[in-house]
Amino acid sequence: MSEFPDNVEAMKNKVDLGNGAQFWAYVSPQHETSKYVTKWQVRIEQTDGNWSGIIDSDNPEKILQTPDLSGIFKVTVRVSGPEIEEKELTPKPISKPDIGCNSNCTAMVGIVATERGADANYWTTWDAICS
């Protein structure tokens, strides 16, 4: 995903690292994802606690910040679009289903359509940017 490094560079200017793990979502331009995935929701939740947050297509630039937490977080991604009935996505084979993030870092969940737009997957990037 050649455009991913540009996305990380852009995010470096938007995040103020520290005081808790942070998360953002990224809709890949690969396979014209935004054409096939028109509604989406990424839910991040603490696996051993009660913190959770949502980023969705209504507020795609939202950055979630935990209250001074770090660790492994559960990821749930739901999407729909012209060719995709609402569904929960599975991670790409190269990706872990959950996401890890230290309290001085931000991590990313990416969404990408399959080649002809009939399906989509997500991937996670742990500790994408750290201070």
C-alpha positions in Angstrom: 0.0 0.0 0.0 2.3 2.7 -1.3 0.1 5.6 -0.1 0.3 4.4 3.5 3.6 6.2 4.4 2.1 9.5 3.2 -0.8 8.9 5.5 1.5 8.3 8.5 3.4 11.5 7.7 0.2 13.5 7.5 -0.9 12.0 10.9 2.3 13.1 12.6 1.1 16.7 12.3 -2.4 15.8 13.8 -1.5 13.9 16.9 -0.2 15.0 20.2 1.4 11.8 21.5 1.4 10.8 25.2 -1.2 10.4 27.9 -2.7 7.3 26.4 -2.9 5.1 23.3 -4.4 6.8 20.3 -6.1 5.3 17.2 -7.1 6.5 13.7 -8.8 4.8 10.7 -7.6 4.9 7.1 -9.6 4.1 4.0 -7.1 2.9 1.4 -7.4 4.3 -2.2 -6.3 0.8 -3.4 -9.0 -0.9 -5.5 -11.1 2.3 -5.2 -12.1 1.4 -1.7 -14.2 4.6 -1.1 -16.3 3.7 -4.2 -17.2 0.3 -2.8 -17.1 1.0 1.0 -19.4 4.0 1.5 -20.4 3.4 5.2 -17.9 2.1 7.7 -17.4 1.9 11.5 -14.2 1.0 13.4 -14.7 0.1 17.1 -11.7 -0.1 19.3 -12.2 -1.6 22.8 -9.9 -2.4 25.7 -9.7 -6.2 26.1 -9.2 -6.1 29.9 -11.2 -3.0 30.9 -14.2 -0.9 29.9 -12.8 1.8 27.5 -14.1 1.8 23.9 -14.4 4.3 21.1 -15.7 4.5 17.5 -14.5 6.1 14.4 -16.9 6.0 11.4 -17.5 7.3 7.9 -19.5 10.2 9.4 -16.4 11.5 11.2 -13.5 9.8 9.4 -10.7 12.0 10.7 -11.6 11.4 14.4 -8.7 10.3 16.5 -9.5 8.2 19.6 -7.4 8.7 22.7 -7.5 6.5 25.7 -7.2 7.8 29.3 -3.5 6.9 29.8 -4.0 3.3 28.6 -1.8 1.0 26.6 -2.0 -2.7 25.6 -3.9 -4.9 23.3 -7.3 -3.6 22.0 -10.1 -5.5 20.3 -10.9 -4.2 16.8 -14.3 -4.6 15.1 -14.9 -3.2 11.6 -18.3 -3.0 10.0 -18.8 -1.8 6.4 -21.5 -1.5 3.7 -21.6 -0.2 0.2 -23.2 -0.6 -3.2 -21.8 -4.1 -3.7 -21.4 -5.0 -0.1 -24.2 -5.7 2.3 -23.5 -4.6 5.8 -21.1 -7.0 7.4 -18.3 -7.3 9.9 -14.9 -7.5 8.2 -12.1 -10.0 8.8 -8.5 -8.9 8.8 -6.2 -9.4 5.9 -4.2 -12.6 6.1 -1.0 -10.6 6.9 -2.6 -8.8 9.8 -3.5 -9.5 13.4 -7.2 -9.1 14.3 -6.6 -6.9 17.3 -4.3 -3.9 17.7 -1.6 -3.1 20.2 -0.6 0.4 21.2 1.6 1.9 23.9 0.5 5.0 25.8 3.0 7.2 23.9 1.9 6.0 20.5 -0.9 6.0 17.9 -2.0 3.0 15.9 -4.0 2.6 12.8 -6.8 0.5 11.4 -6.9 0.4 7.6 -9.8 -0.6 5.3 -9.3 -1.9 1.8 -11.7 -3.3 -0.8 -11.0 -6.4 -2.7 -10.0 -6.1 -6.3 -13.5 -5.9 -7.8 -15.1 -4.3 -4.8 -17.3 -7.3 -3.8 -15.7 -7.5 -0.4 -13.3 -5.7 1.9 -10.8 -6.5 4.7 -9.0 -4.5 7.4 -5.5 -4.5 8.7 -3.9 -3.1 11.8 -0.6 -1.2 12.2 0.6 -1.3 15.8 2.4 1.7 17.2 2.5 3.4 13.9 3.8 6.7 15.4 5.5 7.0 18.8 7.1 9.8 20.7 
